[in-house]
């Protein structure tokens, strides 16, 4: 999946919706699910109120965005959309989805502390890429 596609899918979840669903600790980089309001749920086999009560009983207060992709990035699902923890962290901090790539300064893809994240261009991100061989980093420069 391309970065552009990932950004477009994630941005379909509003930052207000993120803020209502996820608690972010910028000091530790940890995420926890909040008690979500009934408006986040739709009727189906069960009513929205029933779905809300079930979800909150199972997930509220528990760690969020804990799955890791094969590259080491933390991610999770919200409203049937994949969201990446590093992008969620900056979206919650900035009040809008980051415009650009998010770089982990220390190269640890699971470290989502605010002090470790910055919005950069693709070129800048490639310069701090631990998986790139030196030739690729020189080409990005």
C-alpha positions, 0 to 999 in steps of 0.5 A: 500500500502506498504512503499516499493511499495510507494517508488518504484512508486514514484521513477519512477518520476525522481528528475529532473522531480520533480525539473522542476514541483514543487517549494519547500520552505524548511523553510515553507514546502510548495510546489507550481506548477511551469510553466511546460515545454511542454516536460512534456505532451504528445499528445492525444485528444489535442496536448502536447502544448495545454495540457501544456498551459491548465495545466500551466494556471490552476495550475502554481503558485498554491499550490501543494501536498495539498491532505491529506491521512487518516493518515494526510500525504500530497500527490499529483499526478505527471505524474499519479503517487502518490508522498508523500510530505515529500519524495518529499521534501527530494528528491528535497533537496538531489537530489535523492529519499531518501533511507529509511523511512522519519520521521517527527521529531515533529510527525506532518505528514503535517509538511514538513519543511526540519528541521522536516524531516530525513531519518531513518530506519524502526526501528527508525521510529517506535520509533517516532510513535505517533500512536504506543502504548508504547508496540510497541515502546518498541518492536522497541527498 
